Amino acid sequence: ILIFISIRSIYYGNVFRFIYDQVASSTVVLELWQNKDVSLIGPPMSLTIGNRQLFFGGVSYYIQMVFLLIGNWDPFWSTYIFMIFSSVMILPLYVGVKKLINRNAAITMTIVYSLLPFYIEGTTQLWNPYFQLSLLPGFILLMAYFEKKQSPQLALILGVYIGILFQLHYQFFIVMLGLAVYYFLVKKISWKLSLSGVAGIIIGFGNMVLFELRNDFYTIRTLAIFFHQSDKITTHPQADYYFMSILFFGLLVSLYYTRKYISFKMNIALFIILALFAIEYTIITGHAKNYPKDWYYENDKQVFQIIQDNYLNNDVQDFNVFQFYAATGDTQKYYMKLNNIDINYNDYYNNEYLYVVYRNNLDYMKDAAYEVNTFTPHELINTWNINNEYNLYLLKRDIPNLL
């Protein structure tokens, strides 16, 4: 646990990020909290056809809300607290794998979970697929207890846990197929235990079931559209986190079948190799991986302080924000909503002012994004230097005098 925390803490600034999906989901969570609202569904998947999307389960928003609340809505510290929580999950991981396989296999799993760069990234980002990773050790421990005492109560709890993990990210469906083969064909559990497990899954996935019932089976109908119009599906390239849980359980299965050959010396060698990879990831490549080049979390905070000061003291209140890496300035809008700065967040055609975060070459009007290139004619009101590469520009729309 100490190594887990240390390797992520010493260079935490290199691996932390608060952009893109992390901002989008955090903003929804903030709005749910401020409006005292409830959401049955969670973040959208990357698959789309026209305006139809598929959604993960809403439980991810409430897990994220816990960490944001503890961190006082500061994403930097909220994510750090999530990392601490992930480190503590080494305990159920070690105990669970030790009970299911043996001690050496448990040590192997904890080394991989602690030091593999793939999992360093997954335990330093506040986002739904990574919540699934952090909860897997608890599931392993439950499996170990169920292996020892196959009771309907444990089967129900195991099912609920499966339902929660599944709605966090649907990659878990592959794991569920493996679990079905294991419990039904290998272990041949009784029908009574099977019914308890299925009931638990329905309970754990219950919010999504309720969403379907309340919205005319939206997800099922969307899946049918995807199936019949697969050539029209728009998606993002496959990302490594799609396989995070699959790899986790794949390693567990491999360790089970090779358990006789795992030795303490092999774990020492594995520890040294992965420690080198972990150091390389956190020190050398972490910054480049997790933020746009020459930009960082502290720069976003600096930009927000300027925007807030102008809003409170200089009467710049009818504005919107454009950033070079996110046209709609989502990171800034998270901080604005957190600090009760009220603007028309989605309107880029009628705002009097526009903040532009861009390279210090004044080429922002050549950007392809309409959020900035339609803001014309305009006057450049002020410029703030944020770092060696980027400035913050304040533009004012020129409104023709018709008199």
Contacts in CASP RR format, 6 or more apart in sequence:
PFRMAT RR
TARGET T0000
AUTHOR 0000-0000-0000
METHOD contacts of the structure
MODEL  1
ILIFISIRSIYYGNVFRFIYDQVASSTVVLELWQNKDVSLIGPPMSLTIG
NRQLFFGGVSYYIQMVFLLIGNWDPFWSTYIFMIFSSVMILPLYVGVKKL
INRNAAITMTIVYSLLPFYIEGTTQLWNPYFQLSLLPGFILLMAYFEKKQ
SPQLALILGVYIGILFQLHYQFFIVMLGLAVYYFLVKKISWKLSLSGVAG
IIIGFGNMVLFELRNDFYTIRTLAIFFHQSDKITTHPQADYYFMSILFFG
LLVSLYYTRKYISFKMNIALFIILALFAIEYTIITGHAKNYPKDWYYEND
KQVFQIIQDNYLNNDVQDFNVFQFYAATGDTQKYYMKLNNIDINYNDYYN
NEYLYVVYRNNLDYMKDAAYEVNTFTPHELINTWNINNEYNLYLLKRDIP
NLL
1 87 0 8 1.000
1 88 0 8 1.000
1 90 0 8 1.000
1 91 0 8 1.000
3 114 0 8 1.000
3 115 0 8 1.000
4 86 0 8 1.000
4 87 0 8 1.000
4 90 0 8 1.000
4 113 0 8 1.000
4 114 0 8 1.000
4 123 0 8 1.000
5 83 0 8 1.000
5 84 0 8 1.000
5 87 0 8 1.000
7 114 0 8 1.000
7 115 0 8 1.000
7 120 0 8 1.000
7 275 0 8 1.000
7 278 0 8 1.000
7 279 0 8 1.000
7 282 0 8 1.000
8 15 0 8 1.000
8 83 0 8 1.000
8 120 0 8 1.000
8 123 0 8 1.000
8 124 0 8 1.000
8 282 0 8 1.000
9 80 0 8 1.000
10 282 0 8 1.000
11 282 0 8 1.000
11 283 0 8 1.000
11 286 0 8 1.000
12 80 0 8 1.000
12 83 0 8 1.000
12 124 0 8 1.000
13 287 0 8 1.000
13 297 0 8 1.000
14 282 0 8 1.000
14 283 0 8 1.000
14 286 0 8 1.000
14 287 0 8 1.000
14 290 0 8 1.000
15 120 0 8 1.000
15 121 0 8 1.000
15 124 0 8 1.000
15 281 0 8 1.000
15 282 0 8 1.000
15 286 0 8 1.000
15 289 0 8 1.000
15 290 0 8 1.000
16 76 0 8 1.000
16 79 0 8 1.000
16 80 0 8 1.000
16 124 0 8 1.000
16 125 0 8 1.000
16 290 0 8 1.000
16 297 0 8 1.000
17 125 0 8 1.000
17 290 0 8 1.000
17 291 0 8 1.000
17 297 0 8 1.000
18 26 0 8 1.000
18 75 0 8 1.000
18 76 0 8 1.000
18 79 0 8 1.000
18 126 0 8 1.000
18 297 0 8 1.000
18 300 0 8 1.000
18 331 0 8 1.000
18 334 0 8 1.000
19 291 0 8 1.000
19 292 0 8 1.000
19 325 0 8 1.000
19 326 0 8 1.000
19 331 0 8 1.000
20 326 0 8 1.000
20 330 0 8 1.000
21 43 0 8 1.000
21 127 0 8 1.000
22 75 0 8 1.000
22 125 0 8 1.000
22 126 0 8 1.000
22 127 0 8 1.000
23 326 0 8 1.000
23 330 0 8 1.000
23 331 0 8 1.000
23 334 0 8 1.000
24 43 0 8 1.000
24 330 0 8 1.000
25 42 0 8 1.000
25 43 0 8 1.000
25 60 0 8 1.000
25 61 0 8 1.000
25 64 0 8 1.000
25 126 0 8 1.000
25 127 0 8 1.000
25 128 0 8 1.000
26 64 0 8 1.000
26 68 0 8 1.000
26 75 0 8 1.000
26 126 0 8 1.000
26 334 0 8 1.000
27 330 0 8 1.000
27 333 0 8 1.000
27 334 0 8 1.000
27 337 0 8 1.000
28 39 0 8 1.000
28 42 0 8 1.000
28 43 0 8 1.000
28 61 0 8 1.000
29 61 0 8 1.000
29 64 0 8 1.000
29 65 0 8 1.000
29 68 0 8 1.000
30 68 0 8 1.000
30 73 0 8 1.000
30 334 0 8 1.000
30 337 0 8 1.000
30 338 0 8 1.000
31 37 0 8 1.000
31 337 0 8 1.000
32 38 0 8 1.000
32 39 0 8 1.000
32 61 0 8 1.000
32 65 0 8 1.000
33 65 0 8 1.000
33 68 0 8 1.000
33 69 0 8 1.000
34 337 0 8 1.000
39 58 0 8 1.000
39 61 0 8 1.000
40 57 0 8 1.000
40 58 0 8 1.000
40 207 0 8 1.000
40 208 0 8 1.000
40 210 0 8 1.000
40 211 0 8 1.000
40 214 0 8 1.000
41 55 0 8 1.000
41 56 0 8 1.000
41 57 0 8 1.000
41 58 0 8 1.000
41 207 0 8 1.000
41 208 0 8 1.000
41 211 0 8 1.000
42 55 0 8 1.000
42 56 0 8 1.000
42 57 0 8 1.000
42 58 0 8 1.000
42 59 0 8 1.000
42 60 0 8 1.000
42 61 0 8 1.000
42 128 0 8 1.000
43 55 0 8 1.000
43 56 0 8 1.000
43 60 0 8 1.000
43 128 0 8 1.000
44 53 0 8 1.000
44 54 0 8 1.000
44 55 0 8 1.000
44 56 0 8 1.000
45 53 0 8 1.000
45 54 0 8 1.000
45 55 0 8 1.000
45 56 0 8 1.000
45 170 0 8 1.000
46 235 0 8 1.000
46 236 0 8 1.000
47 53 0 8 1.000
47 54 0 8 1.000
47 226 0 8 1.000
47 233 0 8 1.000
47 234 0 8 1.000
47 235 0 8 1.000
48 233 0 8 1.000
48 234 0 8 1.000
48 235 0 8 1.000
49 222 0 8 1.000
49 225 0 8 1.000
49 226 0 8 1.000
49 229 0 8 1.000
49 232 0 8 1.000
49 233 0 8 1.000
49 234 0 8 1.000
50 232 0 8 1.000
50 234 0 8 1.000
52 222 0 8 1.000
52 225 0 8 1.000
53 222 0 8 1.000
54 219 0 8 1.000
54 222 0 8 1.000
54 223 0 8 1.000
54 226 0 8 1.000
55 219 0 8 1.000
56 128 0 8 1.000
56 167 0 8 1.000
56 168 0 8 1.000
56 169 0 8 1.000
56 170 0 8 1.000
57 128 0 8 1.000
57 167 0 8 1.000
57 168 0 8 1.000
57 207 0 8 1.000
57 208 0 8 1.000
58 167 0 8 1.000
58 207 0 8 1.000
58 208 0 8 1.000
59 164 0 8 1.000
59 167 0 8 1.000
59 168 0 8 1.000
59 207 0 8 1.000
60 128 0 8 1.000
60 131 0 8 1.000
60 167 0 8 1.000
60 168 0 8 1.000
63 128 0 8 1.000
63 131 0 8 1.000
63 168 0 8 1.000
64 126 0 8 1.000
64 127 0 8 1.000
64 128 0 8 1.000
64 131 0 8 1.000
67 78 0 8 1.000
67 79 0 8 1.000
67 81 0 8 1.000
67 82 0 8 1.000
67 85 0 8 1.000
67 126 0 8 1.000
68 75 0 8 1.000
68 78 0 8 1.000
68 126 0 8 1.000
70 78 0 8 1.000
70 81 0 8 1.000
71 77 0 8 1.000
71 78 0 8 1.000
71 81 0 8 1.000
72 78 0 8 1.000
73 338 0 8 1.000
75 126 0 8 1.000
75 297 0 8 1.000
75 334 0 8 1.000
76 297 0 8 1.000
78 126 0 8 1.000
79 124 0 8 1.000
79 125 0 8 1.000
79 126 0 8 1.000
82 123 0 8 1.000
82 124 0 8 1.000
82 126 0 8 1.000
82 130 0 8 1.000
82 134 0 8 1.000
83 123 0 8 1.000
83 124 0 8 1.000
85 134 0 8 1.000
86 123 0 8 1.000
86 133 0 8 1.000
86 134 0 8 1.000
87 114 0 8 1.000
87 123 0 8 1.000
89 134 0 8 1.000
89 135 0 8 1.000
89 137 0 8 1.000
89 138 0 8 1.000
90 110 0 8 1.000
90 113 0 8 1.000
90 114 0 8 1.000
90 137 0 8 1.000
91 137 0 8 1.000
92 137 0 8 1.000
92 138 0 8 1.000
92 140 0 8 1.000
92 141 0 8 1.000
93 106 0 8 1.000
93 109 0 8 1.000
93 110 0 8 1.000
93 113 0 8 1.000
93 136 0 8 1.000
93 137 0 8 1.000
93 138 0 8 1.000
93 140 0 8 1.000
93 141 0 8 1.000
94 106 0 8 1.000
94 107 0 8 1.000
94 109 0 8 1.000
94 110 0 8 1.000
95 106 0 8 1.000
95 141 0 8 1.000
95 144 0 8 1.000
96 106 0 8 1.000
96 137 0 8 1.000
96 140 0 8 1.000
96 141 0 8 1.000
96 143 0 8 1.000
96 144 0 8 1.000
97 105 0 8 1.000
97 106 0 8 1.000
97 109 0 8 1.000
97 110 0 8 1.000
97 140 0 8 1.000
97 144 0 8 1.000
97 252 0 8 1.000
97 255 0 8 1.000
98 105 0 8 1.000
98 106 0 8 1.000
99 141 0 8 1.000
99 144 0 8 1.000
99 145 0 8 1.000
99 147 0 8 1.000
99 148 0 8 1.000
100 140 0 8 1.000
100 143 0 8 1.000
100 144 0 8 1.000
100 147 0 8 1.000
100 252 0 8 1.000
100 256 0 8 1.000
101 252 0 8 1.000
101 255 0 8 1.000
101 256 0 8 1.000
101 259 0 8 1.000
102 259 0 8 1.000
102 262 0 8 1.000
104 259 0 8 1.000
104 262 0 8 1.000
104 263 0 8 1.000
104 264 0 8 1.000
104 266 0 8 1.000
104 267 0 8 1.000
105 255 0 8 1.000
105 256 0 8 1.000
105 259 0 8 1.000
105 262 0 8 1.000
107 264 0 8 1.000
107 267 0 8 1.000
108 251 0 8 1.000
108 255 0 8 1.000
108 262 0 8 1.000
108 266 0 8 1.000
108 267 0 8 1.000
108 270 0 8 1.000
109 251 0 8 1.000
109 252 0 8 1.000
109 255 0 8 1.000
111 267 0 8 1.000
111 270 0 8 1.000
111 271 0 8 1.000
111 274 0 8 1.000
112 119 0 8 1.000
112 251 0 8 1.000
112 270 0 8 1.000
112 274 0 8 1.000
113 119 0 8 1.000
113 137 0 8 1.000
113 248 0 8 1.000
115 271 0 8 1.000
115 274 0 8 1.000
115 275 0 8 1.000
115 277 0 8 1.000
115 278 0 8 1.000
116 274 0 8 1.000
116 277 0 8 1.000
116 278 0 8 1.000
117 277 0 8 1.000
117 278 0 8 1.000
117 280 0 8 1.000
117 281 0 8 1.000
118 240 0 8 1.000
118 244 0 8 1.000
118 247 0 8 1.000
119 133 0 8 1.000
119 244 0 8 1.000
120 278 0 8 1.000
120 281 0 8 1.000
120 282 0 8 1.000
121 241 0 8 1.000
121 281 0 8 1.000
121 289 0 8 1.000
121 290 0 8 1.000
122 129 0 8 1.000
122 130 0 8 1.000
122 133 0 8 1.000
122 241 0 8 1.000
122 244 0 8 1.000
123 130 0 8 1.000
123 133 0 8 1.000
123 134 0 8 1.000
128 168 0 8 1.000
128 169 0 8 1.000
129 168 0 8 1.000
129 169 0 8 1.000
129 171 0 8 1.000
129 241 0 8 1.000
129 242 0 8 1.000
129 244 0 8 1.000
130 241 0 8 1.000
130 244 0 8 1.000
131 168 0 8 1.000
132 165 0 8 1.000
132 168 0 8 1.000
132 169 0 8 1.000
132 171 0 8 1.000
132 172 0 8 1.000
132 244 0 8 1.000
132 245 0 8 1.000
133 244 0 8 1.000
133 245 0 8 1.000
133 248 0 8 1.000
135 161 0 8 1.000
135 164 0 8 1.000
135 165 0 8 1.000
135 168 0 8 1.000
136 165 0 8 1.000
136 245 0 8 1.000
136 248 0 8 1.000
136 249 0 8 1.000
138 161 0 8 1.000
139 158 0 8 1.000
139 161 0 8 1.000
139 162 0 8 1.000
139 165 0 8 1.000
140 252 0 8 1.000
142 154 0 8 1.000
142 157 0 8 1.000
142 158 0 8 1.000
142 161 0 8 1.000
143 158 0 8 1.000
145 154 0 8 1.000
146 154 0 8 1.000
146 155 0 8 1.000
146 158 0 8 1.000
150 189 0 8 1.000
150 190 0 8 1.000
150 193 0 8 1.000
151 193 0 8 1.000
152 192 0 8 1.000
152 193 0 8 1.000
152 196 0 8 1.000
153 196 0 8 1.000
155 189 0 8 1.000
155 193 0 8 1.000
155 194 0 8 1.000
155 196 0 8 1.000
155 197 0 8 1.000
155 200 0 8 1.000
156 196 0 8 1.000
156 197 0 8 1.000
156 199 0 8 1.000
156 200 0 8 1.000
156 203 0 8 1.000
157 200 0 8 1.000
158 197 0 8 1.000
158 200 0 8 1.000
159 196 0 8 1.000
159 197 0 8 1.000
159 198 0 8 1.000
159 199 0 8 1.000
159 200 0 8 1.000
159 201 0 8 1.000
159 203 0 8 1.000
159 204 0 8 1.000
160 200 0 8 1.000
160 201 0 8 1.000
160 203 0 8 1.000
160 204 0 8 1.000
161 204 0 8 1.000
162 172 0 8 1.000
162 176 0 8 1.000
162 179 0 8 1.000
162 197 0 8 1.000
162 200 0 8 1.000
162 201 0 8 1.000
162 204 0 8 1.000
163 200 0 8 1.000
163 201 0 8 1.000
163 203 0 8 1.000
163 204 0 8 1.000
163 205 0 8 1.000
164 204 0 8 1.000
164 205 0 8 1.000
165 172 0 8 1.000
165 175 0 8 1.000
165 245 0 8 1.000
166 172 0 8 1.000
166 173 0 8 1.000
166 176 0 8 1.000
166 201 0 8 1.000
166 205 0 8 1.000
167 204 0 8 1.000
167 205 0 8 1.000
167 207 0 8 1.000
167 208 0 8 1.000
169 241 0 8 1.000
169 244 0 8 1.000
169 245 0 8 1.000
171 242 0 8 1.000
171 243 0 8 1.000
171 244 0 8 1.000
171 245 0 8 1.000
171 246 0 8 1.000
172 245 0 8 1.000
174 246 0 8 1.000
175 245 0 8 1.000
175 246 0 8 1.000
175 249 0 8 1.000
178 249 0 8 1.000
183 189 0 8 1.000
183 194 0 8 1.000
184 194 0 8 1.000
202 209 0 8 1.000
208 219 0 8 1.000
211 218 0 8 1.000
211 219 0 8 1.000
212 218 0 8 1.000
212 219 0 8 1.000
212 220 0 8 1.000
226 233 0 8 1.000
255 262 0 8 1.000
281 289 0 8 1.000
287 296 0 8 1.000
291 297 0 8 1.000
292 324 0 8 1.000
292 325 0 8 1.000
294 387 0 8 1.000
294 388 0 8 1.000
294 389 0 8 1.000
294 390 0 8 1.000
295 324 0 8 1.000
295 325 0 8 1.000
295 387 0 8 1.000
295 389 0 8 1.000
295 390 0 8 1.000
299 386 0 8 1.000
299 387 0 8 1.000
299 390 0 8 1.000
300 331 0 8 1.000
300 332 0 8 1.000
300 335 0 8 1.000
301 335 0 8 1.000
302 386 0 8 1.000
303 332 0 8 1.000
303 355 0 8 1.000
303 357 0 8 1.000
303 386 0 8 1.000
303 392 0 8 1.000
304 332 0 8 1.000
304 335 0 8 1.000
304 336 0 8 1.000
306 384 0 8 1.000
306 392 0 8 1.000
307 319 0 8 1.000
307 321 0 8 1.000
307 332 0 8 1.000
307 336 0 8 1.000
307 341 0 8 1.000
307 355 0 8 1.000
308 335 0 8 1.000
308 336 0 8 1.000
308 339 0 8 1.000
308 341 0 8 1.000
310 316 0 8 1.000
310 394 0 8 1.000
311 317 0 8 1.000
311 341 0 8 1.000
316 353 0 8 1.000
316 394 0 8 1.000
317 343 0 8 1.000
318 343 0 8 1.000
318 351 0 8 1.000
318 352 0 8 1.000
318 353 0 8 1.000
319 343 0 8 1.000
319 351 0 8 1.000
319 352 0 8 1.000
319 353 0 8 1.000
319 354 0 8 1.000
319 355 0 8 1.000
320 343 0 8 1.000
320 344 0 8 1.000
320 345 0 8 1.000
320 347 0 8 1.000
320 348 0 8 1.000
320 351 0 8 1.000
320 353 0 8 1.000
320 354 0 8 1.000
320 355 0 8 1.000
320 371 0 8 1.000
321 328 0 8 1.000
321 329 0 8 1.000
321 332 0 8 1.000
321 333 0 8 1.000
321 354 0 8 1.000
321 355 0 8 1.000
321 357 0 8 1.000
322 328 0 8 1.000
322 329 0 8 1.000
322 348 0 8 1.000
322 354 0 8 1.000
322 355 0 8 1.000
322 356 0 8 1.000
322 357 0 8 1.000
322 358 0 8 1.000
322 364 0 8 1.000
322 367 0 8 1.000
322 369 0 8 1.000
322 371 0 8 1.000
322 372 0 8 1.000
323 329 0 8 1.000
323 331 0 8 1.000
323 332 0 8 1.000
323 357 0 8 1.000
324 357 0 8 1.000
324 358 0 8 1.000
324 359 0 8 1.000
324 364 0 8 1.000
324 367 0 8 1.000
324 390 0 8 1.000
327 369 0 8 1.000
327 370 0 8 1.000
327 371 0 8 1.000
327 372 0 8 1.000
328 346 0 8 1.000
328 371 0 8 1.000
329 357 0 8 1.000
332 355 0 8 1.000
333 345 0 8 1.000
336 343 0 8 1.000
336 345 0 8 1.000
343 351 0 8 1.000
344 350 0 8 1.000
344 351 0 8 1.000
348 354 0 8 1.000
348 370 0 8 1.000
348 371 0 8 1.000
348 374 0 8 1.000
348 375 0 8 1.000
349 374 0 8 1.000
351 397 0 8 1.000
352 396 0 8 1.000
352 397 0 8 1.000
353 381 0 8 1.000
353 394 0 8 1.000
353 395 0 8 1.000
353 396 0 8 1.000
353 397 0 8 1.000
354 372 0 8 1.000
354 375 0 8 1.000
354 378 0 8 1.000
354 394 0 8 1.000
354 395 0 8 1.000
354 397 0 8 1.000
355 392 0 8 1.000
355 393 0 8 1.000
355 394 0 8 1.000
355 395 0 8 1.000
356 364 0 8 1.000
356 372 0 8 1.000
356 392 0 8 1.000
356 393 0 8 1.000
356 394 0 8 1.000
356 395 0 8 1.000
357 386 0 8 1.000
357 390 0 8 1.000
357 391 0 8 1.000
357 392 0 8 1.000
357 393 0 8 1.000
358 364 0 8 1.000
358 367 0 8 1.000
358 372 0 8 1.000
358 390 0 8 1.000
358 391 0 8 1.000
358 393 0 8 1.000
359 389 0 8 1.000
359 390 0 8 1.000
359 391 0 8 1.000
360 385 0 8 1.000
360 389 0 8 1.000
360 390 0 8 1.000
360 391 0 8 1.000
362 393 0 8 1.000
364 372 0 8 1.000
364 393 0 8 1.000
365 372 0 8 1.000
365 373 0 8 1.000
365 376 0 8 1.000
366 373 0 8 1.000
367 373 0 8 1.000
375 395 0 8 1.000
375 397 0 8 1.000
377 397 0 8 1.000
377 398 0 8 1.000
378 395 0 8 1.000
378 396 0 8 1.000
378 397 0 8 1.000
378 398 0 8 1.000
379 395 0 8 1.000
379 396 0 8 1.000
379 398 0 8 1.000
380 393 0 8 1.000
380 394 0 8 1.000
380 395 0 8 1.000
381 394 0 8 1.000
381 395 0 8 1.000
381 396 0 8 1.000
382 393 0 8 1.000
382 394 0 8 1.000
383 391 0 8 1.000
383 392 0 8 1.000
383 393 0 8 1.000
383 394 0 8 1.000
384 391 0 8 1.000
384 392 0 8 1.000
385 391 0 8 1.000
386 392 0 8 1.000
END
